[in-house]
Structures are given as C-alpha cells and as structure tokens.
Amino acid sequence: MKTFGAVEAGGTKFVCGIGSGPDDLRTISIPTTSPHETIARTIGFFQTAGVELSGVGIGSFGPVDLSRNSPTWGHITSTPKAGWRDTDLAGALARALQVPVAFETDVNAAALGESHWGAARGLGGCVYITVDTGIGGGALVEGQPIHGMVHPEMGHLRIPHDHGVDPFPGNCPFHGDCLEGLAAGPAIQARWGAPAEELPADHQAWPLQAKYLALAVANLVFVLSPERVILGGGVMHQQHLFPMIRAELRNILAEYVRAPALSDLDGYVVSPRLGDRAGVLGALALAMKR
C-alpha cells in the first residue's frame, strides 16, 4: 500500500501527517512561526519519518496561487499573515522531498476530505465553510474543487449588515464588514468582549451569528446549489448554533429552491464528520489524487 504525506498549513499551526487513509494517519502539529522555521520543521518531519512517500498534499491558508501555469504556483500570496506574503510553500517541499506535490486551499482540501471519508461521502457537490480566526470556504462540483481566476473567497462575501441592530463596524483589514469581518472568532470577541467559547448558549451573540452564517449559506445555495453544507472550525464547536442557522436559512430561502435535501435541513447543514482532521485528511486525499 502506498504511503502519502499531508500538510494542513494553517495560520496558527501546520498539521503534518503520513498514512494512506483515516485509519493509519499519524500526525504532528508544528506552530506556525516564520516561513523558514515552519517549512524546515515540516520537511524534517517527512525526511525523518522512515517511510518512502509516493507524494505529498498541501491544503494551505491563503490566498494562494493554484495555477500550474503560473511562475508562482504553490505560493501563499497576498496573505495578511505577517511574514508569509509571497512564500513558496509547495515548491520548497517538492525540492526537498523529491516527490509529486499537490497544492490546494485549506478549505477546498477539507471539502475533499469530507467527500472521501466524511459528511459528503457519495455526493457530487458540497460546500465546506470553516469559522475560526478567519472564515473560509471551499466547494466541490462533480467531485472537483472549484478554481477560477484564483479560488473562491467565501469568507469575504458581502452580506446585509443592519447597523441599527449591530453597530459593530467589522474588523476585516481589507473589507471591514464582510462575512469574516462580522462573524469570525476575532469579530465575536471584539464585539462582545469575550471569545466564542466563553459566551453562554443564551447570549445575544448567537442569534446574530446564526443570521450572518445563514445569509452566507443561502447565497452559496443560490449560486452553487451544493448537495450538502458542512460548517467547521472552532466557532462551530458551539453546537447550539446549528439549529439556529437552519431556522434562519429556512426563512431566507423562503421555499424558493425546492429540492429533497432542503426538506431535511438537519441533514443538509451539518458538522464535519472528520472533525478537526478534515483538513489534514483532505490534504492526504489530494496527494492520493495527484
């Protein structure tokens, strides 16, 4: 059985794994410090693992360059992450490890992982949204991750913002009150003075959070018509959010889109079945496809 390497490259940590699937994947976590140090430790993990790799998959925070015809393919590009702008991540691993490297956004990779082994298994299309220190989204259509001019930036959707109800201006450094600026973890903390995990289930934060996320999901339903929507990330560990999001989504859709999947929103808007391993397992799936 072939063995592959996987890297979930996050702004806080790199999760690196070796295996052939969920059952034998072994991982380590490396803090995301400088590019030089973090990439060197990642390469060192694979070089000292004592196994022959058939390839490596990387799902990375971004924005990233996914075009194989581009001279900066495999680079992290215009990221706000200090020190990481224009970093050649995929190329560095390919040169050091001398194996094929597949490169994707972290959220497209997570969607692929859930499609292979998780909540979207057997479906042709899904959307995966992570709500954490930022908000990102990936999508599969007919089993393939969506690319385009660059790649989807679902966290920066512009959604209705009622300043009378929510005077918080938003904290995205690029767009102010885009989805990420209103609903990511740092926005919750800045608005309410405490992180999401410290707010009680009956806090007024949650109806507002559910409304923003439901608006985002509705826009994606209208545009991409996914067969399932998966909501992951640290903020979504608050399981009481899911029924609120589904109720808001039902109201927003207003029965305009009619499909059997939407008759059961409990099975349509779901948690990742792979949990916090969706990203690294998605990177493993990328390597296997490559």
C-alpha positions as semicolon CSV with decimal commas, in nm:
position;residue;x (nm);y (nm);z (nm)
1;M;0,000;0,000;0,000
2;K;0,136;0,341;-0,095
3;T;0,205;0,596;0,177
4;F;0,146;0,967;0,135
5;G;0,228;1,285;0,320
6;A;-0,025;1,553;0,411
7;V;0,009;1,910;0,532
8;E;-0,273;2,124;0,666
9;A;-0,096;2,459;0,661
10;G;-0,277;2,692;0,897
11;G;-0,203;3,039;1,022
12;T;-0,164;2,908;1,378
13;K;-0,020;2,561;1,319
14;F;0,084;2,315;1,050
15;V;-0,065;1,969;1,095
16;C;0,155;1,719;0,916
17;G;0,058;1,357;0,859
18;I;0,171;1,034;0,699
19;G;-0,055;0,746;0,602
20;S;-0,292;0,601;0,347
21;G;-0,626;0,699;0,499
22;P;-0,806;0,788;0,823
23;D;-0,725;0,460;0,996
24;D;-0,347;0,477;0,980
25;L;-0,281;0,851;0,960
26;R;-0,029;0,967;1,216
27;T;0,018;1,337;1,266
28;I;0,219;1,602;1,444
29;S;0,145;1,970;1,499
30;I;0,404;2,241;1,429
31;P;0,344;2,602;1,541
32;T;0,330;2,848;1,251
33;T;0,620;3,083;1,318
34;S;0,841;3,220;1,039
35;P;0,823;3,061;0,694
36;H;1,184;2,943;0,716
37;E;1,144;2,771;1,052
38;T;0,797;2,626;0,990
39;I;0,878;2,487;0,646
40;A;1,209;2,345;0,767
41;R;1,036;2,160;1,052
42;T;0,771;2,031;0,813
43;I;1,033;1,897;0,575
44;G;1,223;1,746;0,867
45;F;0,916;1,555;0,981
46;F;0,883;1,382;0,644
47;Q;1,256;1,325;0,598
48;T;1,293;1,152;0,935
49;A;0,970;0,951;0,922
50;G;1,142;0,639;0,794
51;V;0,894;0,575;0,512
52;E;0,903;0,623;0,136
53;L;0,640;0,875;0,031
54;S;0,457;0,849;-0,300
55;G;0,353;1,213;-0,285
56;V;0,252;1,499;-0,058
57;G;-0,067;1,702;-0,050
58;I;-0,088;2,053;0,095
59;G;-0,402;2,239;0,195
60;S;-0,291;2,592;0,280
61;F;-0,422;2,914;0,424
62;G;-0,421;3,185;0,166
63;P;-0,474;3,349;-0,064
64;V;-0,266;3,109;-0,271
65;D;-0,170;3,060;-0,635
66;L;-0,322;2,737;-0,770
67;S;-0,241;2,783;-1,139
68;R;0,008;2,523;-1,259
69;N;0,098;2,758;-1,546
70;S;0,194;3,040;-1,312
71;P;0,554;3,110;-1,207
72;T;0,423;3,150;-0,852
73;W;0,223;2,825;-0,839
74;G;0,233;2,684;-0,488
75;H;0,292;3,024;-0,327
76;I;0,100;3,186;-0,046
77;T;0,035;3,527;-0,199
78;S;-0,137;3,834;-0,050
79;T;-0,196;3,695;0,296
80;P;-0,233;3,928;0,596
81;K;-0,030;3,671;0,796
82;A;0,283;3,863;0,896
83;G;0,597;3,745;0,717
84;W;0,421;3,492;0,491
85;R;0,337;3,704;0,189
86;D;0,479;3,556;-0,135
87;T;0,608;3,239;0,034
88;D;0,685;2,939;-0,190
89;L;0,540;2,655;0,014
90;A;0,472;2,377;-0,237
91;G;0,797;2,434;-0,425
92;A;1,003;2,415;-0,107
93;L;0,857;2,075;-0,016
94;A;0,883;1,942;-0,371
95;R;1,251;2,034;-0,398
96;A;1,340;1,894;-0,056
97;L;1,139;1,572;-0,072
98;Q;1,167;1,498;-0,446
99;V;0,808;1,369;-0,471
100;P;0,499;1,497;-0,653
101;V;0,322;1,770;-0,456
102;A;-0,046;1,866;-0,482
103;F;-0,148;2,211;-0,363
104;E;-0,491;2,346;-0,267
105;T;-0,662;2,588;-0,036
106;D;-0,714;2,452;0,314
107;V;-1,092;2,468;0,279
108;N;-1,102;2,301;-0,064
109;A;-0,886;2,029;0,089
110;A;-1,125;1,993;0,384
111;A;-1,418;1,963;0,143
112;L;-1,229;1,691;-0,043
113;G;-1,157;1,505;0,281
114;E;-1,523;1,513;0,380
115;S;-1,613;1,393;0,030
116;H;-1,376;1,096;0,052
117;W;-1,437;0,983;0,409
118;G;-1,682;1,213;0,585
119;A;-2,010;1,401;0,575
120;A;-2,019;1,442;0,195
121;R;-1,922;1,088;0,101
122;G;-2,116;0,969;-0,201
123;L;-2,222;1,320;-0,303
124;G;-2,111;1,502;-0,615
125;G;-2,104;1,851;-0,466
126;C;-2,065;2,012;-0,126
127;V;-1,955;2,332;0,041
128;Y;-1,724;2,335;0,342
129;I;-1,706;2,654;0,549
130;T;-1,470;2,700;0,841
131;V;-1,550;2,964;1,104
132;D;-1,247;3,025;1,320
133;T;-0,987;3,303;1,343
134;G;-1,097;3,371;0,986
135;I;-1,373;3,240;0,764
136;G;-1,300;3,041;0,453
137;G;-1,499;2,823;0,221
138;G;-1,428;2,550;-0,029
139;A;-1,658;2,378;-0,274
140;L;-1,667;2,064;-0,482
141;V;-1,872;2,043;-0,801
142;E;-1,897;1,696;-0,956
143;G;-1,625;1,590;-0,715
144;Q;-1,372;1,854;-0,821
145;P;-1,260;2,158;-0,618
146;I;-1,370;2,489;-0,766
147;H;-1,096;2,704;-0,916
148;G;-1,126;3,006;-1,136
149;M;-0,928;3,324;-1,187
150;V;-0,786;3,243;-0,841
151;H;-1,003;3,049;-0,597
152;P;-1,324;3,116;-0,401
153;E;-1,300;3,363;-0,113
154;M;-1,627;3,280;0,061
155;G;-1,519;3,444;0,385
156;H;-1,531;3,782;0,216
157;L;-1,889;3,763;0,091
158;R;-2,070;4,091;0,136
159;I;-2,384;4,022;0,334
160;P;-2,656;4,254;0,469
161;H;-2,537;4,447;0,775
162;D;-2,803;4,630;0,974
163;H;-2,605;4,890;1,169
164;G;-2,907;4,962;1,387
165;V;-2,917;4,602;1,509
166;D;-2,540;4,550;1,500
167;P;-2,337;4,872;1,522
168;F;-2,008;4,676;1,520
169;P;-1,823;4,808;1,211
170;G;-1,648;4,480;1,131
171;N;-1,278;4,408;1,163
172;C;-1,161;4,268;0,829
173;P;-0,849;4,471;0,739
174;F;-0,950;4,465;0,372
175;H;-1,329;4,498;0,369
176;G;-1,447;4,592;0,716
177;D;-1,788;4,428;0,744
178;C;-1,764;4,134;0,508
179;L;-1,869;3,794;0,644
180;E;-1,531;3,736;0,808
181;G;-1,526;4,087;0,949
182;L;-1,863;4,030;1,115
183;A;-1,868;3,663;1,209
184;A;-1,518;3,518;1,254
185;G;-1,386;3,444;1,602
186;P;-1,198;3,775;1,641
187;A;-1,512;3,967;1,542
188;I;-1,712;3,786;1,809
189;Q;-1,450;3,870;2,071
190;A;-1,417;4,232;1,961
191;R;-1,795;4,285;1,961
192;W;-1,879;4,108;2,289
193;G;-1,556;4,128;2,485
194;A;-1,507;3,751;2,516
195;P;-1,420;3,463;2,285
196;A;-1,696;3,243;2,147
197;E;-1,620;2,951;2,377
198;E;-1,678;3,169;2,685
199;L;-2,019;3,302;2,581
200;P;-2,320;3,116;2,725
201;A;-2,564;2,945;2,492
202;D;-2,834;3,206;2,568
203;H;-2,609;3,505;2,487
204;Q;-2,740;3,760;2,239
205;A;-2,434;3,693;2,024
206;W;-2,573;3,370;1,887
207;P;-2,891;3,481;1,706
208;L;-2,681;3,744;1,527
209;Q;-2,409;3,493;1,444
210;A;-2,667;3,248;1,313
211;K;-2,821;3,515;1,091
212;Y;-2,489;3,608;0,933
213;L;-2,390;3,247;0,869
214;A;-2,735;3,160;0,732
215;L;-2,715;3,453;0,491
216;A;-2,379;3,325;0,369
217;V;-2,510;2,970;0,330
218;A;-2,817;3,095;0,143
219;N;-2,601;3,286;-0,105
220;L;-2,397;2,972;-0,168
221;V;-2,712;2,763;-0,210
222;F;-2,836;3,009;-0,473
223;V;-2,503;3,023;-0,659
224;L;-2,354;2,673;-0,627
225;S;-2,653;2,452;-0,536
226;P;-2,443;2,222;-0,314
227;E;-2,582;1,887;-0,210
228;R;-2,466;1,944;0,148
229;V;-2,317;2,230;0,352
230;I;-2,058;2,148;0,617
231;L;-1,975;2,405;0,885
232;G;-1,649;2,350;1,073
233;G;-1,392;2,547;1,269
234;G;-1,361;2,646;1,632
235;V;-1,666;2,871;1,647
236;M;-1,884;2,588;1,518
237;H;-1,793;2,378;1,821
238;Q;-2,089;2,567;1,972
239;Q;-2,338;2,302;1,863
240;H;-2,637;2,512;1,969
241;L;-2,565;2,733;1,666
242;F;-2,673;2,469;1,415
243;P;-3,050;2,468;1,485
244;M;-3,048;2,850;1,479
245;I;-2,867;2,860;1,145
246;R;-3,105;2,605;0,994
247;A;-3,409;2,802;1,111
248;E;-3,269;3,126;0,966
249;L;-3,178;2,950;0,642
250;R;-3,530;2,814;0,603
251;N;-3,670;3,167;0,638
252;I;-3,420;3,318;0,394
253;L;-3,472;3,055;0,125
254;A;-3,849;3,102;0,160
255;E;-3,917;2,773;-0,023
256;Y;-3,787;2,924;-0,349
257;V;-3,529;2,649;-0,401
258;R;-3,709;2,317;-0,392
259;A;-3,507;2,000;-0,353
260;P;-3,541;1,688;-0,137
261;A;-3,220;1,777;0,052
262;L;-3,371;2,105;0,172
263;S;-3,669;1,929;0,325
264;D;-3,432;1,794;0,591
265;L;-3,209;2,082;0,696
266;D;-3,079;1,876;0,989
267;G;-2,910;1,656;0,730
268;Y;-2,823;1,941;0,494
269;V;-2,632;2,182;0,720
270;V;-2,403;1,961;0,925
271;S;-2,080;1,939;1,123
272;P;-1,774;1,782;0,961
273;R;-1,780;1,409;1,025
274;L;-1,399;1,410;1,025
275;G;-1,396;1,679;1,293
276;D;-1,072;1,872;1,321
277;R;-0,898;1,617;1,095
278;A;-1,092;1,724;0,784
279;G;-0,810;1,948;0,662
280;V;-0,518;1,710;0,702
281;L;-0,719;1,417;0,565
282;G;-0,819;1,636;0,272
283;A;-0,452;1,706;0,208
284;L;-0,393;1,331;0,213
285;A;-0,672;1,284;-0,041
286;L;-0,509;1,550;-0,259
287;A;-0,181;1,357;-0,257
288;M;-0,361;1,035;-0,347
289;K;-0,542;1,201;-0,638
290;R;-0,218;1,360;-0,760
